[in-house]
Amino acid sequence: MKKIVSNVAGRLAACHVVSGAQVQLGDELFIVESMKMEIPVESEFAGTVVDVLVSVGDEIEEGQELALLE
């Protein structure tokens, strides 16, 4: 199981994936708002989204798992 994690702390501003979606390396999956900046979280893997672990508006910690890929 591959994990997509946030590289910054902040608030989840957008989620561009759902469970079952196919993603490619480099696809923008989430937007985290931190210090009034929008920071994209891109997929580091190609695969299928098994689970999205966060919702828009959630407070996110640096290193927190956002989604799982298979």
N, C-alpha and C positions, 0 to 999 in steps of 0.2 A: 504494500500500500504506500503510495507516494503522498506526501503532505505539502500543501500550499500554506506558507506562513507569512505573516506580516513582518516587514522589516522596520516598521515604525509603530509607535503608540499613537492612538488618536481615536477618531470616531469613524465607523464605517459609513461612507457617504453613498456608495453604490455597489450593487452586486450584479454582474453581467452573466452569471451562470446558474443553472439549476441541476439537480440530480439527474443523471442520465445523459447530460450534454457531452459531446465530443469536443475536446480542446486540443490545440496544437501548441508546440513550444513557442513562447512569446505572446500568446493571446492575453489580452487584458481581462482579468477576471473580476477584480475589485478595485474600488477607489477608497483610500483612507484619507480622511481630512485630518491634518496635523499642523498646528501652528498656522492656521489659515491658508494652508497649501493643500492641494489635492495631489496625492501621491498614488500612482497606479501600482497594483500588485499584478504582475504578469506570471503566467504559468512557466515553470521551469521544466515541465515535462509535457509530452503528448499523452493523451489517454482519455478515459471516461470518468466524469465526475460521479463519485459514489455517494458523497454526502457533502452538503454545504453546512458548516458548523456555526455560522453567524448570520445575523439579520441586519438590514440597514438600520442605522441609529445606535447599534451596539458600540460600547467603548471597547477598543482593541488594545491589547498590550503588545509590545515588541516581541516577536517570536511566537505569538499565538497562532495556533492552527486555524485556518479559515475554511479549508476544504480538503477532502481526501480524493485522490485519483487512483484508478486501477489501470 
